[in-house]
Amino acid sequence: MKTERWRNAPWTLEIYGLLGGLGLRADSSWFFHVSYAVYLTVRRPDRAMLAERWLYPAVAQHYHTGSLDIKRSICFAVDLIWKTDRRTLRAITRCPLERKPHPTEFVALLAACLAGGNAA
């Protein structure tokens, strides 16, 4: 089953830890939308910039929701982190981040951080 593969994937705990380190809590669906988007991007970094055509629809299909809900979830996470803990985001990603990242950039930054072994 597809959901079981995701839960047992080696990246799952690392992604949850990374998001938790940024102050996000696993108490709503948006946390899981973001984590699955990061997971898919780690697996297929070449498709990271195809958010509207590939990433959002893939996450939406997995969670039986719409692409716009996925984009909203990621935007919510970016906004929350930017307001509450941008210093940690900068430290984890090792980027100066002079402006709030776009949703796709945020997911790509976290995926690159995990793939490169830079997670906090």
C-alpha angles and dihedrals in degrees: 000000000000095000092053092052089054094049092048096043114122091236096055099085092041091053092047090049092048093050091044089051088056090055099259118138128211094232100109141038095256090067090058093043089056094044093050091048089053090047093052091047092051088053095045110023090162088069097048094109093051093080099139094042102036119004103048094042092048093051091043092053091049092053097035095241139106130284091240090058089054093050089048091051092053092045090051091052092048092048093048095048092044091053098042111026115009090142091064091046090054091047095048096046094037089224126125091227100195090182135031109276120244114248093259092047090050093053092045092049092052092045091050090048091054095042090050093048094243097125114134 
